[in-house]
Amino acid sequence: MSLFNAVPRVVVATTLKVVRLPLDTVLKLTGRDRSLAADAAEAAAKETAAKVTGDTQLEAEANAQKAATEERRKAEALRAASTQATASAESDHAEQQKKVERERKAAEKRAAARKRKAGEKRTKDKASATKAERDRKAAAAKAEAAEKDRLADTERRKRLEQLDREAGAHEEKDEALTASDEAQRLKDAAAAAKAKRKAD
């Protein structure tokens, strides 16, 4: 390496370090890495200096720095894409979780409504069954009472008919007795009249 080539390289490196020092200090204080733009500018400055001086080693450094900067740019782009994809996936997951929660709550609400309706139906069916049983018993009691009334009425009619027959028989007997008594009286009267005639 010739002194002619070494001097520009030292001058370029020193100048670039002096220029980058405030920028690197600010980046370190803010907790960030070296700036891609600063690295790209440094590589371009080295490349320009190498062309001016014809320093192939400086040109190789510039090319290597450009390649490294490009790789860092790609890596940062991939990290940014990954971060965005992760954020998007997390957002989608959170939205999916919300949707699942909404659907679960809706399903619980529907199940509660079905359960309430089923309970109301059971209560209504039980009330209907109780009323039907009450109505059936009332109808049976009414039918039984009607049958008792009919039998009692039939018995009364039979008894009245019997009493009518007995009354008729008594009446006939009374008439027969009255007729017999009248006949006896007439017979006795006739006998008395005959006896009186004989006595006269």
MILUM-673019 format. One line per field, with one value per residue: z, x, y of N, C-alpha, C in turn; residue in one letter. Coordinates in steps of 0.02 Angstrom, whole numbers, plus 50000, padded with zeros to 5 digits. Example, Ala and Ser with C-alpha at 12.3 -4.5 7.8 and 13.67 -1.06 7.14 Angstrom:
! residues 2
nZ	c(50390 50354)
nX	c(50660 50642)
nY	c(49716 49888)
caZ	c(50390 50357)
caX	c(50615 50684)
caY	c(49775 49947)
cZ	c(50390 50394)
cX	c(50660 50645)
cY	c(49835 50002)
rest	c(a s)
! end
This chain:
! residues 200
nZ	c(50000 49953 50010 49955 49929 50058 50133 50082 50118 50259 50282 50229 50311 50437 50419 50393 50515 50601 50549 50569 50705 50791 50745 50771 50909 50948 50903 50985 51111 51098 51097 50980 50836 50722 50589 50438 50327 50354 50349 50215 50153 50198 50136 50003 50001 50027 49912 49813 49849 49830 49693 49651 49704 49660 49742 49773 49883 49968 49887 49889 50024 50023 49938 50012 50127 50068 50027 50153 50212 50127 50157 50292 50273 50205 50306 50406 50338 50328 50465 50497 50415 50473 50602 50573 50517 50628 50716 50641 50640 50777 50796 50714 50782 50905 50863 50816 50936 51002 50919 50937 51072 51067 50994 51081 51190 51127 51097 51226 51268 51179 51219 51351 51326 51258 51362 51454 51381 51369 51503 51528 51441 51498 51621 51573 51507 51617 51691 51600 51596 51729 51734 51637 51702 51814 51749 51693 51807 51861 51761 51768 51898 51881 51787 51863 51964 51886 51842 51964 51998 51893 51920 52047 52011 51929 52024 52107 52019 51999 52130 52148 52052 52109 52229 52175 52118 52234 52301 52213 52226 52360 52352 52269 52353 52459 52394 52363 52492 52536 52448 52486 52618 52594 52525 52626 52716 52641 52629 52763 52788 52705 52761 52883 52845 52793 52902 52976 52901 52915 53046 53053)
nX	c(50043 50030 50093 50028 49902 49864 49851 49736 49638 49643 49611 49481 49417 49433 49367 49238 49210 49211 49104 49000 48997 48914 48787 48784 48797 48677 48587 48623 48590 48453 48426 48434 48497 48638 48614 48535 48531 48640 48744 48733 48764 48894 48955 48939 49016 49143 49155 49158 49275 49366 49359 49408 49537 49581 49595 49588 49565 49492 49382 49337 49302 49199 49108 49082 49025 48914 48845 48824 48745 48634 48591 48558 48455 48362 48342 48287 48172 48110 48094 48008 47900 47870 47839 47727 47646 47633 47567 47452 47403 47384 47287 47187 47167 47123 47005 46939 46926 46841 46730 46701 46669 46558 46472 46464 46400 46281 46234 46218 46118 46015 45999 45957 45836 45769 45763 45686 45566 45536 45515 45404 45314 45307 45248 45127 45075 45063 44968 44863 44843 44806 44688 44614 44603 44530 44414 44375 44349 44246 44151 44129 44079 43964 43897 43880 43798 43688 43649 43615 43508 43423 43401 43343 43229 43168 43143 43056 42948 42912 42877 42772 42686 42664 42605 42494 42434 42411 42328 42222 42184 42144 42041 41955 41931 41873 41761 41705 41682 41595 41491 41460 41423 41313 41235 41213 41148 41034 40988 40965 40870 40772 40743 40696 40585 40509 40494 40417 40305 40258 40230 40126)
nY	c(49942 50106 50264 50368 50318 50283 50401 50476 50384 50383 50515 50521 50426 50484 50607 50563 50500 50609 50682 50591 50572 50662 50623 50483 50489 50551 50454 50345 50396 50403 50273 50197 50106 50120 50237 50195 50279 50362 50268 50227 50348 50365 50255 50293 50409 50355 50277 50376 50445 50341 50324 50447 50445 50326 50218 50055 49974 50055 50068 49937 49928 50022 49959 49843 49901 49960 49844 49784 49882 49876 49746 49765 49856 49775 49680 49761 49800 49677 49650 49755 49720 49598 49639 49716 49617 49536 49625 49644 49512 49496 49592 49540 49421 49470 49532 49420 49350 49438 49425 49290 49294 49380 49297 49189 49248 49283 49155 49104 49190 49154 49020 49039 49103 49001 48908 48979 48989 48854 48823 48905 48844 48717 48752 48804 48691 48606 48676 48670 48532 48509 48585 48514 48391 48432 48476 48354 48278 48355 48342 48205 48196 48272 48194 48080 48130 48166 48040 47983 48066 48032 47896 47910 47981 47888 47790 47862 47881 47747 47716 47805 47755 47629 47668 47729 47617 47542 47631 47631 47499 47498 47587 47518 47411 47479 47525 47404 47356 47454 47432 47303 47325 47406 47319 47225 47305 47335 47207 47177 47275 47235 47112 47155 47225 47124 47046 47133 47141 47014 47014 47100)
caZ	c(50000 49947 50053 49916 49939 50129 50159 50069 50155 50328 50281 50218 50371 50492 50404 50402 50587 50630 50527 50596 50778 50823 50726 50808 50980 50956 50895 51045 51165 51088 51100 50913 50804 50671 50538 50371 50281 50367 50324 50142 50134 50211 50083 49941 50007 50018 49842 49775 49866 49799 49621 49642 49720 49629 49797 49765 49949 49991 49845 49914 50087 50006 49911 50068 50169 50031 50031 50222 50222 50091 50196 50351 50249 50193 50372 50439 50302 50348 50534 50496 50388 50524 50656 50547 50511 50697 50741 50605 50665 50844 50789 50688 50837 50954 50833 50815 51005 51015 50882 50972 51135 51050 50974 51142 51229 51090 51106 51295 51271 51145 51262 51408 51300 51247 51428 51483 51344 51387 51570 51521 51408 51548 51668 51538 51497 51682 51708 51555 51619 51792 51717 51603 51753 51853 51707 51686 51871 51868 51714 51795 51956 51855 51756 51917 51996 51840 51844 52029 51992 51848 51957 52099 51977 51909 52086 52128 51975 52015 52195 52138 52017 52159 52275 52137 52114 52301 52315 52172 52256 52422 52331 52246 52413 52495 52356 52372 52561 52538 52411 52527 52674 52568 52510 52691 52744 52603 52647 52830 52783 52672 52809 52934 52815 52786 52970 52997 52864 52946 53112 53042)
caX	c(50000 50073 50077 49980 49836 49847 49833 49665 49595 49642 49575 49410 49391 49430 49314 49173 49200 49195 49036 48951 48998 48854 48729 48787 48785 48604 48553 48635 48552 48381 48419 48428 48560 48666 48566 48546 48546 48709 48789 48731 48800 48965 48978 48942 49074 49203 49158 49179 49345 49404 49363 49451 49606 49598 49610 49545 49547 49437 49324 49312 49268 49136 49062 49062 48981 48850 48812 48801 48690 48576 48568 48524 48392 48317 48325 48240 48108 48080 48071 47949 47845 47854 47804 47660 47607 47616 47516 47390 47379 47358 47224 47137 47152 47082 46939 46909 46907 46781 46675 46684 46636 46491 46432 46451 46348 46217 46212 46193 46054 45965 45987 45916 45768 45738 45750 45629 45506 45521 45486 45336 45273 45294 45199 45063 45051 45042 44905 44812 44829 44769 44620 44580 44587 44476 44354 44354 44318 44183 44103 44112 44035 43899 43864 43859 43740 43631 43628 43581 43443 43380 43380 43296 43167 43137 43119 42997 42893 42890 42844 42707 42643 42646 42557 42431 42402 42387 42271 42167 42161 42108 41979 41910 41913 41825 41699 41676 41657 41537 41439 41442 41386 41248 41197 41193 41096 40973 40964 40938 40810 40722 40725 40657 40522 40475 40474 40364 40245 40234 40204 40064)
caY	c(50000 50165 50320 50409 50288 50279 50467 50492 50338 50407 50579 50505 50392 50533 50655 50529 50490 50674 50700 50544 50571 50690 50583 50420 50505 50563 50389 50305 50425 50386 50199 50168 50084 50165 50256 50167 50334 50384 50215 50231 50409 50351 50210 50333 50454 50313 50257 50435 50456 50287 50338 50506 50428 50262 50171 49995 49948 50099 50050 49873 49944 50056 49908 49799 49939 49966 49779 49775 49929 49848 49689 49793 49885 49718 49650 49807 49796 49613 49659 49798 49680 49548 49675 49735 49555 49515 49671 49628 49447 49507 49629 49492 49375 49506 49540 49353 49336 49478 49395 49227 49314 49403 49238 49150 49284 49276 49085 49099 49226 49111 48961 49062 49116 48935 48878 49015 48969 48785 48826 48933 48793 48665 48779 48809 48622 48580 48710 48642 48463 48515 48607 48459 48341 48461 48474 48284 48257 48392 48311 48139 48207 48295 48137 48035 48162 48161 47970 47974 48100 47992 47836 47931 47999 47825 47759 47901 47864 47679 47718 47837 47706 47578 47698 47736 47551 47524 47675 47606 47436 47517 47619 47464 47373 47520 47523 47336 47353 47498 47396 47246 47353 47430 47258 47196 47349 47324 47140 47183 47316 47193 47062 47189 47242 47060 47026 47178 47120 46952 47031 47136)
cZ	c(50000 49993 50021 49927 50012 50156 50145 50110 50227 50332 50275 50281 50428 50481 50416 50476 50621 50613 50561 50672 50810 50808 50766 50882 50993 50951 50956 51104 51160 51088 51033 50887 50754 50617 50471 50321 50290 50340 50248 50118 50144 50156 50018 49942 49998 49944 49799 49786 49833 49724 49607 49652 49686 49681 49793 49832 49977 49952 49870 49980 50073 49982 49967 50114 50136 50036 50101 50237 50188 50129 50259 50332 50238 50259 50408 50406 50322 50420 50537 50470 50438 50581 50635 50542 50580 50725 50707 50629 50734 50842 50764 50743 50888 50928 50832 50885 51024 50982 50916 51036 51122 51033 51034 51183 51195 51099 51176 51302 51238 51188 51322 51386 51288 51313 51460 51449 51362 51456 51568 51491 51458 51598 51637 51528 51562 51703 51665 51578 51683 51779 51683 51653 51797 51815 51700 51749 51880 51822 51740 51854 51933 51825 51810 51952 51953 51840 51909 52027 51949 51884 52011 52069 51956 51969 52110 52085 51989 52080 52188 52103 52065 52206 52240 52132 52181 52319 52276 52202 52319 52404 52309 52306 52453 52460 52364 52442 52567 52505 52453 52586 52653 52554 52575 52722 52708 52621 52716 52829 52754 52722 52863 52907 52809 52854 52993 52962 52896 53012 53103 53020)
cX	c(50045 50048 50026 49909 49815 49823 49759 49618 49588 49602 49500 49381 49383 49374 49245 49158 49179 49124 48984 48946 48936 48791 48727 48772 48710 48567 48562 48595 48477 48371 48411 48497 48583 48614 48585 48565 48617 48759 48792 48770 48875 48993 48986 49002 49139 49212 49183 49253 49389 49412 49410 49524 49629 49617 49562 49523 49489 49374 49293 49275 49200 49085 49036 49013 48913 48811 48784 48742 48626 48547 48531 48457 48340 48294 48275 48172 48072 48054 48008 47888 47821 47814 47733 47616 47586 47560 47449 47359 47350 47291 47169 47117 47106 47011 46901 46885 46843 46720 46652 46646 46565 46445 46416 46396 46280 46190 46185 46125 45999 45948 45943 45844 45732 45719 45689 45564 45485 45489 45415 45289 45255 45241 45130 45033 45026 44975 44848 44792 44789 44697 44581 44559 44529 44410 44328 44319 44250 44130 44081 44064 43966 43861 43838 43797 43678 43603 43590 43512 43395 43355 43329 43228 43129 43107 43055 42937 42865 42851 42775 42658 42618 42593 42490 42395 42372 42325 42210 42138 42121 42040 41929 41885 41861 41758 41663 41645 41594 41478 41413 41400 41316 41202 41171 41138 41030 40943 40931 40873 40754 40696 40681 40588 40479 40450 40417 40300 40214 40202 40137 40014)
cY	c(50061 50219 50365 50384 50290 50346 50483 50447 50362 50472 50566 50474 50441 50583 50624 50517 50554 50694 50656 50547 50602 50648 50518 50431 50515 50496 50345 50331 50408 50311 50167 50149 50137 50177 50226 50222 50358 50333 50217 50292 50399 50307 50248 50379 50415 50294 50316 50448 50404 50300 50396 50486 50364 50209 50112 49967 49989 50084 49985 49884 49976 50005 49862 49836 49949 49901 49767 49820 49903 49789 49713 49822 49829 49687 49694 49805 49732 49617 49700 49760 49628 49580 49693 49673 49531 49558 49656 49563 49455 49543 49583 49443 49407 49515 49473 49334 49374 49447 49331 49243 49338 49344 49195 49182 49277 49205 49075 49132 49184 49050 48981 49075 49050 48902 48911 48994 48899 48782 48853 48882 48737 48688 48782 48739 48592 48610 48682 48572 48464 48536 48551 48406 48366 48457 48402 48260 48291 48360 48243 48146 48229 48237 48089 48064 48157 48090 47955 48005 48059 47930 47854 47948 47937 47790 47795 47884 47794 47677 47749 47789 47653 47605 47708 47670 47530 47566 47650 47542 47451 47546 47565 47423 47411 47520 47456 47330 47395 47463 47338 47269 47375 47369 47227 47239 47339 47256 47142 47223 47274 47141 47093 47205 47178 47038 47069 47159 47058 46969 47066 47083)
rest	c(m s l f n a v p r v v v a t t l k v v r l p l d t v l k l t g r d r s l a a d a a e a a a k e t a a k v t g d t q l e a e a n a q k a a t e e r r k a e a l r a a s t q a t a s a e s d h a e q q k k v e r e r k a a e k r a a a r k r k a g e k r t k d k a s a t k a e r d r k a a a a k a e a a e k d r l a d t e r r k r l e q l d r e a g a h e e k d e a l t a s d e a q r l k d a a a a a k a k r k a d)
! end
